[in-house]
């Protein structure tokens, strides 16, 4: 039995979630027109989520049977539990966002500060729930299963990663397909402004912000928390390790709650919003360091100070890595910084130079982010070996609630802006939500870098357990052509996976474009503003097409490790896992950062810019060139890129399932 005090942390976080959600629902919802738009977004989001869950559970059935055959009924049940709790995390994230969007829009009618507080508070609901739920699930599961069978914990992690793949991938394909369709027909062909109610795909676009950027992100980070904790249990598998990591992660959650309830200075412009988030991040890192250090020093696990200092050093490396990755991402994706400014300058001359510059910036960002991860791995491994990597990941996990709160800011503000535009609110309302959306684009890119860094450390720790189980240290030799071949195969699969996802986005977007064009051609009164488009048809078409298109990359993720383990050896599977990780990390960073930079370039032109004495504004040729760059980046930053870390984690978890089946 675990001591009751470890349950204090998840209980407090879930209680906070409940009280904050109640407080959110009591806030003003705006006028009737706003409520109608918000209702359509909520219904569309819920419809997509329900349909996606049908596909999820249908495809999970053969996996449950396979796990039952390999590892027995308890592992099969653990997989089902993982699916259930991860689905709940995605649903609550989606529900919170769809209730927060209209309230943020209404608050934006007052001032920017009010809208910022509601959108960030709503994000804090998601952050506290994800962390609290993940901690509670793993503690209760440990109580039931105990320290005996590692394979049951691995099955739990696989269930969570399975849902994360579906919600991230399916939601990502949907949201970017309708976003591209809305931009191509509305902005490029009809020269309509952002979120114009005459655009038939506009409600589907706002639905996409919730199902992809919110529900998918919630399930993704939840699965990362569970998989991280499972890898720690696999590595140590003793009660003291459970008490240690649950307390450290719990400290991170409580500090986040304290930071959130403390009053913050009023924000009146984009710079102040960005600075406020930056200060919160720095303060969270500093407080996490001091409180975790205090706990480790006085923990009964350590008798002398010299024993605890290496652990504190590795925990500090994890906290420092979070700040470093976020700062690098900020430099490449934030408005007014080098990355976006260079793309803006290149966009003046047309679409081709916009795309070339964006690709170059995305590739360059991989070097700095990747180098930071390499330094963190090398230092921590030098200090404590694999245990050092575990503590680096614990440092990253302490920042999960705050990161999720900031990550949710952009999609909620984007939805609020859509509601303001479609319900014809005052222009200043939309300008305020646009400020939050622009900052939110950068925090979302930071969140994706955060997720990739965490997935990298989790994969490395899990891989060390995999190698230990199969005792492959001597067999994994780079002089073996067989091992090199499997490494190359692992490196190829993420590119094939990305191509499937990007192609899926293009195919679904094509269907949305055709439907939007049909409506505008058959009903000229739509462009005249006399009748409203049929928004539901675009939602229905995109939902069905996105869920169908995601089946092939999902199948690829599952089948390749099984084939390798069946026809070859576990050593070959180990080489394949390494290849997948080595390719997924740079590919994910590149896609997320390039897409984020293209997005903020487009938003800069929508606000209007002055370059070398010439003024460029919304509707100009340069603006249209930036839209095309943004549509290219959409498929990368919100569909393919974020899926890389799930592909990496799912591959190693599946490999662990296979190797523990004997």
LOLODO-765432 format. One record per residue (C-alpha): residue number from 1; residue in three letters; x, y, z. Coordinates in pm, whole numbers, plus 50000, padded with zeros to 5 digits. Example, Ala and Ser with C-alpha at 12.3 -4.5 7.8 and 13.67 -1.06 7.14 Angstrom:
2
> 1/ALA/51230/49550/50780 $
> 2/SER/51367/49894/50714 $
REM end
This chain:
662
> 1/UNK/50000/50000/50000 $
> 2/UNK/50120/50349/49914 $
> 3/UNK/50098/50614/50188 $
> 4/UNK/49791/50834/50162 $
> 5/UNK/49992/51157/50129 $
> 6/UNK/50086/51076/49767 $
> 7/UNK/49718/51109/49676 $
> 8/UNK/49705/51468/49805 $
> 9/UNK/49863/51608/49488 $
> 10/UNK/49624/51459/49229 $
> 11/UNK/49326/51522/49458 $
> 12/UNK/49408/51892/49493 $
> 13/UNK/49464/51929/49118 $
> 14/UNK/49137/51757/49027 $
> 15/UNK/48948/51959/49290 $
> 16/UNK/49096/52276/49141 $
> 17/UNK/48984/52159/48796 $
> 18/UNK/48629/52114/48918 $
> 19/UNK/48609/52456/49086 $
> 20/UNK/48766/52637/48791 $
> 21/UNK/48531/52468/48543 $
> 22/UNK/48233/52569/48753 $
> 23/UNK/48363/52927/48766 $
> 24/UNK/48412/52930/48387 $
> 25/UNK/48057/52812/48318 $
> 26/UNK/47917/53095/48533 $
> 27/UNK/48079/53367/48320 $
> 28/UNK/47880/53565/48061 $
> 29/UNK/47821/53398/47724 $
> 30/UNK/47743/53703/47512 $
> 31/UNK/47445/53779/47290 $
> 32/UNK/47218/53537/47103 $
> 33/UNK/47416/53558/46778 $
> 34/UNK/47736/53463/46961 $
> 35/UNK/47561/53174/47136 $
> 36/UNK/47433/53035/46803 $
> 37/UNK/47783/53035/46654 $
> 38/UNK/47936/52883/46968 $
> 39/UNK/47663/52617/46974 $
> 40/UNK/47746/52516/46616 $
> 41/UNK/48115/52488/46703 $
> 42/UNK/48039/52281/47013 $
> 43/UNK/47803/52045/46829 $
> 44/UNK/48047/52002/46540 $
> 45/UNK/48336/51933/46779 $
> 46/UNK/48134/51683/46981 $
> 47/UNK/48012/51509/46665 $
> 48/UNK/48367/51469/46536 $
> 49/UNK/48493/51343/46873 $
> 50/UNK/48215/51085/46900 $
> 51/UNK/48275/50962/46546 $
> 52/UNK/48648/50943/46611 $
> 53/UNK/48591/50738/46927 $
> 54/UNK/48392/50485/46722 $
> 55/UNK/48689/50437/46487 $
> 56/UNK/48923/50428/46786 $
> 57/UNK/48742/50149/46970 $
> 58/UNK/48680/49947/46653 $
> 59/UNK/49049/49949/46562 $
> 60/UNK/49147/49881/46923 $
> 61/UNK/48955/49550/46934 $
> 62/UNK/49213/49344/46739 $
> 63/UNK/49491/49501/46949 $
> 64/UNK/49309/49399/47269 $
> 65/UNK/49279/49044/47134 $
> 66/UNK/49648/49042/47042 $
> 67/UNK/49754/49166/47387 $
> 68/UNK/49524/48910/47552 $
> 69/UNK/49690/48636/47345 $
> 70/UNK/50040/48761/47428 $
> 71/UNK/50015/48877/47789 $
> 72/UNK/49680/48769/47934 $
> 73/UNK/49357/48930/48047 $
> 74/UNK/49509/49179/48294 $
> 75/UNK/49728/49336/48024 $
> 76/UNK/49430/49348/47785 $
> 77/UNK/49226/49521/48055 $
> 78/UNK/49513/49763/48123 $
> 79/UNK/49516/49855/47753 $
> 80/UNK/49142/49923/47769 $
> 81/UNK/49186/50136/48082 $
> 82/UNK/49454/50339/47901 $
> 83/UNK/49215/50400/47612 $
> 84/UNK/48934/50503/47847 $
> 85/UNK/49127/50749/48065 $
> 86/UNK/49310/50905/47770 $
> 87/UNK/48979/50952/47586 $
> 88/UNK/48839/51123/47895 $
> 89/UNK/49135/51361/47902 $
> 90/UNK/49078/51449/47537 $
> 91/UNK/48705/51499/47591 $
> 92/UNK/48747/51727/47893 $
> 93/UNK/49006/51934/47705 $
> 94/UNK/48763/51973/47415 $
> 95/UNK/48465/52050/47641 $
> 96/UNK/48658/52317/47830 $
> 97/UNK/48776/52487/47511 $
> 98/UNK/48429/52492/47351 $
> 99/UNK/48286/52653/47665 $
> 100/UNK/48574/52899/47699 $
> 101/UNK/48569/53036/47342 $
> 102/UNK/48242/53231/47369 $
> 103/UNK/48330/53358/47715 $
> 104/UNK/48668/53479/47590 $
> 105/UNK/48495/53658/47301 $
> 106/UNK/48253/53825/47542 $
> 107/UNK/48541/53926/47773 $
> 108/UNK/48725/54073/47471 $
> 109/UNK/48437/54321/47436 $
> 110/UNK/48559/54469/47766 $
> 111/UNK/48937/54469/47718 $
> 112/UNK/49236/54253/47629 $
> 113/UNK/49319/54175/47990 $
> 114/UNK/48978/54019/48060 $
> 115/UNK/49001/53798/47751 $
> 116/UNK/49356/53695/47842 $
> 117/UNK/49256/53595/48195 $
> 118/UNK/48964/53378/48082 $
> 119/UNK/49157/53205/47804 $
> 120/UNK/49456/53132/48030 $
> 121/UNK/49229/53019/48317 $
> 122/UNK/49055/52782/48079 $
> 123/UNK/49393/52645/47975 $
> 124/UNK/49477/52595/48343 $
> 125/UNK/49171/52368/48374 $
> 126/UNK/49316/52147/48101 $
> 127/UNK/49666/52153/48254 $
> 128/UNK/49562/52070/48610 $
> 129/UNK/49322/51795/48498 $
> 130/UNK/49576/51623/48271 $
> 131/UNK/49846/51615/48537 $
> 132/UNK/49612/51525/48823 $
> 133/UNK/49436/51251/48625 $
> 134/UNK/49763/51099/48500 $
> 135/UNK/49909/51088/48851 $
> 136/UNK/49591/50941/49001 $
> 137/UNK/49561/50672/48732 $
> 138/UNK/49920/50553/48768 $
> 139/UNK/49904/50547/49150 $
> 140/UNK/49577/50352/49157 $
> 141/UNK/49704/50113/48892 $
> 142/UNK/50019/50057/49097 $
> 143/UNK/49803/49981/49403 $
> 144/UNK/49609/49717/49206 $
> 145/UNK/49892/49556/49007 $
> 146/UNK/50187/49608/49242 $
> 147/UNK/50553/49574/49148 $
> 148/UNK/50521/49231/48990 $
> 149/UNK/50433/49249/48623 $
> 150/UNK/50589/49526/48414 $
> 151/UNK/50393/49419/48106 $
> 152/UNK/50064/49540/48257 $
> 153/UNK/50203/49892/48296 $
> 154/UNK/50333/49883/47939 $
> 155/UNK/49985/49785/47816 $
> 156/UNK/49839/50082/48006 $
> 157/UNK/50087/50315/47833 $
> 158/UNK/50009/50159/47494 $
> 159/UNK/49638/50231/47541 $
> 160/UNK/49710/50596/47620 $
> 161/UNK/49945/50633/47323 $
> 162/UNK/49687/50466/47097 $
> 163/UNK/49429/50734/47181 $
> 164/UNK/49690/51009/47149 $
> 165/UNK/49774/50892/46797 $
> 166/UNK/49406/50892/46696 $
> 167/UNK/49318/51229/46846 $
> 168/UNK/49638/51402/46733 $
> 169/UNK/49642/51246/46389 $
> 170/UNK/49269/51240/46310 $
> 171/UNK/49210/51579/46466 $
> 172/UNK/49521/51721/46297 $
> 173/UNK/49414/51600/45951 $
> 174/UNK/49066/51742/46005 $
> 175/UNK/49167/52081/46144 $
> 176/UNK/49431/52154/45882 $
> 177/UNK/49223/52028/45591 $
> 178/UNK/48932/52261/45676 $
> 179/UNK/49174/52544/45756 $
> 180/UNK/49338/52508/45413 $
> 181/UNK/48999/52473/45242 $
> 182/UNK/48864/52785/45413 $
> 183/UNK/49176/52987/45323 $
> 184/UNK/49193/52875/44961 $
> 185/UNK/48829/52943/44878 $
> 186/UNK/48765/53232/45114 $
> 187/UNK/49086/53435/45116 $
> 188/UNK/49256/53351/44786 $
> 189/UNK/48966/53293/44548 $
> 190/UNK/48700/53524/44695 $
> 191/UNK/48925/53772/44882 $
> 192/UNK/48717/53731/45198 $
> 193/UNK/48873/53835/45530 $
> 194/UNK/48960/53586/45805 $
> 195/UNK/48653/53410/45956 $
> 196/UNK/48406/53580/45722 $
> 197/UNK/48056/53430/45783 $
> 198/UNK/48006/53395/45404 $
> 199/UNK/48277/53128/45391 $
> 200/UNK/48105/52783/45394 $
> 201/UNK/48405/52620/45568 $
> 202/UNK/48443/52872/45848 $
> 203/UNK/48255/52686/46122 $
> 204/UNK/48435/52363/46029 $
> 205/UNK/48762/52558/46064 $
> 206/UNK/48669/52665/46417 $
> 207/UNK/48565/52309/46503 $
> 208/UNK/48912/52199/46394 $
> 209/UNK/49081/52424/46651 $
> 210/UNK/48912/52218/46923 $
> 211/UNK/48941/51862/46792 $
> 212/UNK/49301/51892/46676 $
> 213/UNK/49476/52161/46876 $
> 214/UNK/49293/52103/47206 $
> 215/UNK/49162/51744/47232 $
> 216/UNK/49460/51603/47043 $
> 217/UNK/49708/51803/47244 $
> 218/UNK/49541/51702/47574 $
> 219/UNK/49553/51331/47490 $
> 220/UNK/49911/51366/47363 $
> 221/UNK/50047/51524/47682 $
> 222/UNK/49839/51289/47900 $
> 223/UNK/49992/50990/47724 $
> 224/UNK/50340/51143/47767 $
> 225/UNK/50281/51174/48142 $
> 226/UNK/50161/50813/48170 $
> 227/UNK/50442/50673/47951 $
> 228/UNK/50704/50869/48144 $
> 229/UNK/50577/50732/48476 $
> 230/UNK/50556/50380/48333 $
> 231/UNK/50918/50394/48212 $
> 232/UNK/51024/50497/48564 $
> 233/UNK/50833/50203/48712 $
> 234/UNK/50989/49968/48456 $
> 235/UNK/51334/50104/48534 $
> 236/UNK/51312/50095/48916 $
> 237/UNK/50992/49902/48991 $
> 238/UNK/50991/49969/49365 $
> 239/UNK/50767/50163/49600 $
> 240/UNK/51032/50424/49682 $
> 241/UNK/51059/50523/49315 $
> 242/UNK/50680/50566/49296 $
> 243/UNK/50683/50791/49601 $
> 244/UNK/50973/50990/49459 $
> 245/UNK/50839/51066/49112 $
> 246/UNK/50478/51116/49227 $
> 247/UNK/50591/51372/49485 $
> 248/UNK/50820/51559/49245 $
> 249/UNK/50557/51575/48971 $
> 250/UNK/50296/51666/49231 $
> 251/UNK/50513/51954/49347 $
> 252/UNK/50514/52085/48989 $
> 253/UNK/50134/52069/48979 $
> 254/UNK/50086/52249/49311 $
> 255/UNK/50333/52524/49219 $
> 256/UNK/50141/52575/48896 $
> 257/UNK/49817/52618/49090 $
> 258/UNK/49982/52867/49328 $
> 259/UNK/50119/53066/49034 $
> 260/UNK/49780/53071/48866 $
> 261/UNK/49582/53196/49165 $
> 262/UNK/49836/53472/49238 $
> 263/UNK/49734/53808/49086 $
> 264/UNK/49923/53918/48776 $
> 265/UNK/49978/54258/48620 $
> 266/UNK/49726/54392/48370 $
> 267/UNK/49808/54336/48002 $
> 268/UNK/49723/54592/47736 $
> 269/UNK/49917/54479/47427 $
> 270/UNK/50086/54180/47266 $
> 271/UNK/50424/54246/47425 $
> 272/UNK/50275/54251/47774 $
> 273/UNK/50086/53924/47711 $
> 274/UNK/50407/53759/47592 $
> 275/UNK/50609/53899/47883 $
> 276/UNK/50352/53779/48136 $
> 277/UNK/50371/53423/48005 $
> 278/UNK/50749/53444/47998 $
> 279/UNK/50761/53558/48362 $
> 280/UNK/50525/53279/48468 $
> 281/UNK/50748/53022/48297 $
> 282/UNK/51066/53155/48462 $
> 283/UNK/50901/53178/48803 $
> 284/UNK/50766/52823/48771 $
> 285/UNK/51112/52691/48682 $
> 286/UNK/51275/52869/48977 $
> 287/UNK/51010/52758/49229 $
> 288/UNK/51013/52402/49100 $
> 289/UNK/51390/52392/49141 $
> 290/UNK/51392/52518/49500 $
> 291/UNK/51097/52314/49626 $
> 292/UNK/51215/51991/49455 $
> 293/UNK/51568/52050/49590 $
> 294/UNK/51429/52097/49940 $
> 295/UNK/51228/51774/49909 $
> 296/UNK/51523/51570/49780 $
> 297/UNK/51757/51698/50049 $
> 298/UNK/51520/51596/50326 $
> 299/UNK/51399/51275/50165 $
> 300/UNK/51467/50963/50373 $
> 301/UNK/51610/50797/50061 $
> 302/UNK/51934/50991/50094 $
> 303/UNK/52158/50980/50401 $
> 304/UNK/52423/51233/50298 $
> 305/UNK/52414/51544/50080 $
> 306/UNK/52666/51406/49830 $
> 307/UNK/52410/51143/49727 $
> 308/UNK/52136/51388/49641 $
> 309/UNK/52334/51653/49452 $
> 310/UNK/52360/51450/49126 $
> 311/UNK/51983/51398/49125 $
> 312/UNK/51921/51770/49178 $
> 313/UNK/52166/51847/48896 $
> 314/UNK/51977/51622/48651 $
> 315/UNK/51640/51763/48760 $
> 316/UNK/51780/52112/48698 $
> 317/UNK/51896/52008/48351 $
> 318/UNK/51537/51907/48271 $
> 319/UNK/51399/52242/48389 $
> 320/UNK/51670/52427/48196 $
> 321/UNK/51594/52224/47883 $
> 322/UNK/51229/52335/47896 $
> 323/UNK/51332/52700/47906 $
> 324/UNK/51596/52656/47634 $
> 325/UNK/51364/52476/47391 $
> 326/UNK/51090/52733/47448 $
> 327/UNK/51329/53025/47398 $
> 328/UNK/51469/52879/47074 $
> 329/UNK/51118/52817/46945 $
> 330/UNK/51022/53172/47040 $
> 331/UNK/51311/53315/46839 $
> 332/UNK/51207/53124/46526 $
> 333/UNK/50826/53145/46541 $
> 334/UNK/50731/53466/46728 $
> 335/UNK/50626/53784/46550 $
> 336/UNK/50898/54048/46558 $
> 337/UNK/51177/53794/46594 $
> 338/UNK/51444/53693/46344 $
> 339/UNK/51272/53386/46201 $
> 340/UNK/50939/53549/46113 $
> 341/UNK/51098/53881/46013 $
> 342/UNK/51321/53708/45756 $
> 343/UNK/51026/53519/45608 $
> 344/UNK/50826/53844/45589 $
> 345/UNK/51111/54008/45395 $
> 346/UNK/51122/53712/45154 $
> 347/UNK/50742/53709/45112 $
> 348/UNK/50746/54057/44956 $
> 349/UNK/50880/53901/44634 $
> 350/UNK/50626/53620/44616 $
> 351/UNK/50517/53271/44714 $
> 352/UNK/50830/53081/44612 $
> 353/UNK/51065/53290/44828 $
> 354/UNK/50820/53267/45120 $
> 355/UNK/50825/52888/45107 $
> 356/UNK/51203/52867/45054 $
> 357/UNK/51268/53096/45352 $
> 358/UNK/51024/52906/45575 $
> 359/UNK/51183/52571/45491 $
> 360/UNK/51528/52711/45564 $
> 361/UNK/51419/52858/45899 $
> 362/UNK/51255/52532/46004 $
> 363/UNK/51568/52335/45919 $
> 364/UNK/51793/52582/46099 $
> 365/UNK/51579/52562/46414 $
> 366/UNK/51645/52186/46430 $
> 367/UNK/52014/52249/46488 $
> 368/UNK/51973/52463/46802 $
> 369/UNK/51685/52261/46950 $
> 370/UNK/51854/51931/46872 $
> 371/UNK/52185/52051/47013 $
> 372/UNK/52010/52148/47338 $
> 373/UNK/51856/51802/47370 $
> 374/UNK/52194/51640/47297 $
> 375/UNK/52367/51845/47569 $
> 376/UNK/52095/51758/47822 $
> 377/UNK/52125/51386/47741 $
> 378/UNK/52505/51386/47750 $
> 379/UNK/52533/51580/48079 $
> 380/UNK/52267/51380/48264 $
> 381/UNK/52402/51047/48143 $
> 382/UNK/52753/51148/48249 $
> 383/UNK/52627/51240/48596 $
> 384/UNK/52391/50950/48673 $
> 385/UNK/52366/50722/48371 $
> 386/UNK/52012/50620/48275 $
> 387/UNK/51884/50747/48611 $
> 388/UNK/52001/51091/48501 $
> 389/UNK/51773/51075/48197 $
> 390/UNK/51484/50979/48425 $
> 391/UNK/51539/51286/48641 $
> 392/UNK/51574/51514/48338 $
> 393/UNK/51234/51390/48225 $
> 394/UNK/51092/51449/48573 $
> 395/UNK/51210/51808/48547 $
> 396/UNK/51027/51840/48216 $
> 397/UNK/50711/51679/48361 $
> 398/UNK/50700/51935/48643 $
> 399/UNK/50625/52200/48379 $
> 400/UNK/50337/52011/48214 $
> 401/UNK/50042/52200/48373 $
> 402/UNK/50179/52545/48286 $
> 403/UNK/50278/52434/47938 $
> 404/UNK/49930/52298/47869 $
> 405/UNK/49769/52619/47996 $
> 406/UNK/49980/52828/47757 $
> 407/UNK/49932/52577/47475 $
> 408/UNK/49552/52608/47504 $
> 409/UNK/49562/52987/47485 $
> 410/UNK/49595/53008/47104 $
> 411/UNK/49312/52772/46996 $
> 412/UNK/49070/52924/47249 $
> 413/UNK/49155/53277/47133 $
> 414/UNK/49132/53170/46768 $
> 415/UNK/48784/53031/46829 $
> 416/UNK/48687/53347/47017 $
> 417/UNK/48797/53554/46718 $
> 418/UNK/48590/53337/46486 $
> 419/UNK/48283/53383/46705 $
> 420/UNK/48340/53759/46712 $
> 421/UNK/48372/53780/46333 $
> 422/UNK/48081/53552/46241 $
> 423/UNK/47847/53719/46493 $
> 424/UNK/47952/54063/46361 $
> 425/UNK/48095/54209/46683 $
> 426/UNK/48297/54530/46697 $
> 427/UNK/48635/54531/46518 $
> 428/UNK/48827/54595/46839 $
> 429/UNK/48699/54264/46979 $
> 430/UNK/48858/54076/46691 $
> 431/UNK/49181/54277/46720 $
> 432/UNK/49209/54176/47088 $
> 433/UNK/49153/53807/47018 $
> 434/UNK/49403/53828/46731 $
> 435/UNK/49669/53947/46975 $
> 436/UNK/49608/53642/47194 $
> 437/UNK/49597/53416/46888 $
> 438/UNK/49933/53545/46761 $
> 439/UNK/50097/53487/47099 $
> 440/UNK/49914/53153/47116 $
> 441/UNK/50068/53040/46788 $
> 442/UNK/50411/53082/46943 $
> 443/UNK/50318/52912/47273 $
> 444/UNK/50167/52624/47071 $
> 445/UNK/50495/52585/46881 $
> 446/UNK/50678/52590/47217 $
> 447/UNK/50443/52319/47343 $
> 448/UNK/50524/52098/47046 $
> 449/UNK/50897/52141/47111 $
> 450/UNK/50831/52060/47476 $
> 451/UNK/50644/51742/47375 $
> 452/UNK/50923/51631/47141 $
> 453/UNK/51190/51684/47410 $
> 454/UNK/50986/51485/47662 $
> 455/UNK/50919/51208/47408 $
> 456/UNK/51292/51186/47332 $
> 457/UNK/51387/51135/47698 $
> 458/UNK/51099/50892/47754 $
> 459/UNK/51200/50688/47450 $
> 460/UNK/51563/50671/47562 $
> 461/UNK/51471/50548/47911 $
> 462/UNK/51222/50296/47769 $
> 463/UNK/51482/50180/47516 $
> 464/UNK/51734/50118/47793 $
> 465/UNK/51475/49893/47959 $
> 466/UNK/51414/49721/47626 $
> 467/UNK/51786/49655/47579 $
> 468/UNK/51815/49526/47936 $
> 469/UNK/51527/49283/47883 $
> 470/UNK/51670/49134/47562 $
> 471/UNK/52033/49173/47681 $
> 472/UNK/52131/49317/47343 $
> 473/UNK/52430/49532/47434 $
> 474/UNK/52675/49301/47257 $
> 475/UNK/52454/49230/46955 $
> 476/UNK/52373/49592/46862 $
> 477/UNK/52693/49646/46664 $
> 478/UNK/52716/49907/46388 $
> 479/UNK/52951/49673/46201 $
> 480/UNK/52653/49447/46132 $
> 481/UNK/52492/49525/45797 $
> 482/UNK/52170/49372/45925 $
> 483/UNK/52154/49620/46214 $
> 484/UNK/52241/49911/45982 $
> 485/UNK/51963/49806/45744 $
> 486/UNK/51707/49808/46026 $
> 487/UNK/51836/50146/46146 $
> 488/UNK/51780/50282/45796 $
> 489/UNK/51434/50129/45783 $
> 490/UNK/51350/50298/46113 $
> 491/UNK/51475/50628/45973 $
> 492/UNK/51263/50589/45660 $
> 493/UNK/50932/50511/45834 $
> 494/UNK/50878/50861/45987 $
> 495/UNK/50917/51014/45638 $
> 496/UNK/50670/50763/45494 $
> 497/UNK/50436/50830/45787 $
> 498/UNK/50464/51207/45730 $
> 499/UNK/50396/51170/45359 $
> 500/UNK/50078/50975/45436 $
> 501/UNK/49959/51238/45682 $
> 502/UNK/50040/51534/45456 $
> 503/UNK/49876/51362/45159 $
> 504/UNK/49571/51291/45377 $
> 505/UNK/49546/51661/45467 $
> 506/UNK/49563/51751/45097 $
> 507/UNK/49295/51501/44998 $
> 508/UNK/49052/51609/45270 $
> 509/UNK/49121/51976/45195 $
> 510/UNK/49037/51911/44830 $
> 511/UNK/48696/51775/44930 $
> 512/UNK/48632/52082/45148 $
> 513/UNK/48736/52317/44866 $
> 514/UNK/48504/52144/44619 $
> 515/UNK/48209/52166/44860 $
> 516/UNK/48276/52532/44947 $
> 517/UNK/48306/52623/44577 $
> 518/UNK/47984/52436/44498 $
> 519/UNK/47789/52631/44757 $
> 520/UNK/47920/52969/44643 $
> 521/UNK/47860/52890/44275 $
> 522/UNK/47508/52750/44320 $
> 523/UNK/47401/53021/44567 $
> 524/UNK/47534/53366/44466 $
> 525/UNK/47321/53513/44745 $
> 526/UNK/47576/53378/44995 $
> 527/UNK/47841/53624/44874 $
> 528/UNK/47582/53902/44884 $
> 529/UNK/47516/53822/45250 $
> 530/UNK/47146/53747/45194 $
> 531/UNK/47158/53382/45303 $
> 532/UNK/47395/53181/45522 $
> 533/UNK/47604/52891/45385 $
> 534/UNK/47539/52529/45483 $
> 535/UNK/47815/52500/45741 $
> 536/UNK/47723/52144/45846 $
> 537/UNK/47799/51994/45504 $
> 538/UNK/48168/52093/45526 $
> 539/UNK/48187/51956/45882 $
> 540/UNK/48034/51622/45778 $
> 541/UNK/48249/51582/45467 $
> 542/UNK/48572/51669/45651 $
> 543/UNK/48492/51442/45947 $
> 544/UNK/48431/51131/45738 $
> 545/UNK/48724/51192/45506 $
> 546/UNK/48973/51271/45787 $
> 547/UNK/48889/50959/45986 $
> 548/UNK/48914/50741/45677 $
> 549/UNK/49246/50892/45569 $
> 550/UNK/49412/50839/45909 $
> 551/UNK/49373/50459/45890 $
> 552/UNK/49676/50398/45668 $
> 553/UNK/49942/50578/45880 $
> 554/UNK/49793/50417/46192 $
> 555/UNK/49825/50073/46032 $
> 556/UNK/50186/50149/45933 $
> 557/UNK/50275/50239/46294 $
> 558/UNK/50133/49913/46425 $
> 559/UNK/50231/49658/46162 $
> 560/UNK/50601/49729/46098 $
> 561/UNK/50729/49646/46453 $
> 562/UNK/50515/49329/46459 $
> 563/UNK/50653/49212/46123 $
> 564/UNK/51013/49281/46228 $
> 565/UNK/50973/49091/46556 $
> 566/UNK/50804/48797/46382 $
> 567/UNK/51042/48751/46087 $
> 568/UNK/51365/48876/46242 $
> 569/UNK/51495/48912/46598 $
> 570/UNK/51449/49141/46896 $
> 571/UNK/51790/49288/46811 $
> 572/UNK/51651/49392/46475 $
> 573/UNK/51352/49547/46650 $
> 574/UNK/51589/49743/46877 $
> 575/UNK/51771/49883/46573 $
> 576/UNK/51439/49978/46413 $
> 577/UNK/51327/50163/46730 $
> 578/UNK/51651/50365/46733 $
> 579/UNK/51609/50454/46366 $
> 580/UNK/51252/50576/46421 $
> 581/UNK/51362/50798/46711 $
> 582/UNK/51665/50944/46530 $
> 583/UNK/51449/51042/46233 $
> 584/UNK/51136/51154/46423 $
> 585/UNK/51312/51407/46647 $
> 586/UNK/51456/51642/46377 $
> 587/UNK/51161/51587/46145 $
> 588/UNK/50912/51683/46417 $
> 589/UNK/51104/51996/46523 $
> 590/UNK/51146/52109/46162 $
> 591/UNK/50779/52070/46072 $
> 592/UNK/50642/52236/46386 $
> 593/UNK/50873/52538/46378 $
> 594/UNK/50847/52600/46002 $
> 595/UNK/50468/52586/46020 $
> 596/UNK/50455/52817/46320 $
> 597/UNK/50678/53075/46150 $
> 598/UNK/50466/53067/45831 $
> 599/UNK/50148/53114/46036 $
> 600/UNK/50274/53425/46217 $
> 601/UNK/50407/53563/45887 $
> 602/UNK/50053/53548/45748 $
> 603/UNK/49913/53716/46060 $
> 604/UNK/50167/53997/46026 $
> 605/UNK/50041/54074/45675 $
> 606/UNK/49680/54060/45794 $
> 607/UNK/49760/54333/46046 $
> 608/UNK/49953/54529/45785 $
> 609/UNK/50329/54587/45769 $
> 610/UNK/50568/54852/45642 $
> 611/UNK/50877/54723/45460 $
> 612/UNK/51136/54964/45319 $
> 613/UNK/50881/55244/45305 $
> 614/UNK/50610/55039/45129 $
> 615/UNK/50288/54936/45302 $
> 616/UNK/50155/54582/45264 $
> 617/UNK/49815/54491/45405 $
> 618/UNK/49545/54225/45394 $
> 619/UNK/49441/54146/45036 $
> 620/UNK/49777/54242/44881 $
> 621/UNK/49974/54001/44661 $
> 622/UNK/50228/53955/44941 $
> 623/UNK/49950/53869/45181 $
> 624/UNK/49818/53606/44941 $
> 625/UNK/50171/53466/44908 $
> 626/UNK/50190/53440/45288 $
> 627/UNK/49855/53255/45290 $
> 628/UNK/49994/52992/45053 $
> 629/UNK/50300/52953/45275 $
> 630/UNK/50072/52917/45576 $
> 631/UNK/49862/52649/45406 $
> 632/UNK/50179/52452/45332 $
> 633/UNK/50285/52489/45695 $
> 634/UNK/49942/52395/45830 $
> 635/UNK/49981/52029/45735 $
> 636/UNK/50329/52026/45890 $
> 637/UNK/50279/52204/46222 $
> 638/UNK/49941/52066/46330 $
> 639/UNK/49913/51726/46165 $
> 640/UNK/50240/51560/46068 $
> 641/UNK/50487/51733/46304 $
> 642/UNK/50307/51672/46637 $
> 643/UNK/50249/51309/46537 $
> 644/UNK/50624/51241/46531 $
> 645/UNK/50661/51225/46908 $
> 646/UNK/50362/50990/46933 $
> 647/UNK/50506/50771/46656 $
> 648/UNK/50834/50755/46850 $
> 649/UNK/50672/50669/47185 $
> 650/UNK/50418/50427/47038 $
> 651/UNK/50695/50237/46859 $
> 652/UNK/50903/50180/47173 $
> 653/UNK/50597/50095/47386 $
> 654/UNK/50480/49844/47125 $
> 655/UNK/50832/49698/47115 $
> 656/UNK/50823/49657/47494 $
> 657/UNK/50484/49484/47469 $
> 658/UNK/50627/49241/47214 $
> 659/UNK/50946/49166/47407 $
> 660/UNK/50763/49107/47739 $
> 661/UNK/50509/48873/47577 $
> 662/UNK/50731/48566/47631 $
REM end
